[in-house]
Amino acid sequence: MAKDHEERENHESYVMVGFSRRQGSPGRLFGSSLKTHESYVTLKVSKGERIHSLGYDRYYGGMNGDILEVDLSAAQFAELLTTMNVGSGVPGTLRRAFNKRVEPAPETELEVEKIRVGFKKKMGDLASTCRQDIKDVEALLEKKGLVKADKEAILAKFRRVMMEVESNTPFMLSQFEEATEKVVTHAKAEVDAFMTHNVVSEGLRALAAKMEPESPQLTDGPVEFDPEDSDEHGGGNHRE
């Protein structure tokens, strides 16, 4: 209820937007290279309200619930602030939309795990192909005389192995290294955000404790009155 000296104004276009850093694991975050996070950043958009009172304006949010709530990892938050007008934006995980909670992000396989599993399968397939090629070459070499077609078949098998070793395998390795570098970068960002948050929190607590007024020190037992001290300072009656 508005007070007599207050003017409240609401409009469908009025919103409040803010970031907040939170501790604890939010679960899987869409687009993050890590499975777990010690801290994360939440972007919240809520309905806004303007209150004019005593000559100045105040702004409040959350009067009718949250419009959007999005969680970001520390790396995603840093990228969001430092990379503008690039691509479609930064991945984020929607938690709430118009006062309704959104289903948690699925536990999908991370990029680095996909590449590792794919690389392992690729090497397994190559080994299986090489074993079969060896058998085929041995069968050809058992012939009394090799015709041109046999020689071409043997060379084709060696060329295929060389192509895998020289082209496909280095490409898979470079993809794995790139994904691993992302994991390291994101992990460093998470650690840095966690440490920064704790340092700032401890600093604020220490500052608040330092600014608290000191309580007066009380003496133990009654205070004795010394007439001589009173006479010396002119506070008592002086007899001659």
Secondary structure by P-SEA (a helix, b strand, c coil): cccccbbbbbcccccccbbbbbcccccccccccccccccbbbbbbcbbbbbbcccbbbbbcccccccbbbbbcaaaaaaaaccccccccbbbbbccccccccccccccccaaaaaaaaaaaaaaaaaaaaaaaaaaaaaaaacccccaaaaaaaaaaaaaaaaaaccaaaaaaaaaaaaaaaaaaaaaaaaaaaaaaaaaaaaaaaaaaaaccccccccccbbbbbaaaaaaaccccccc
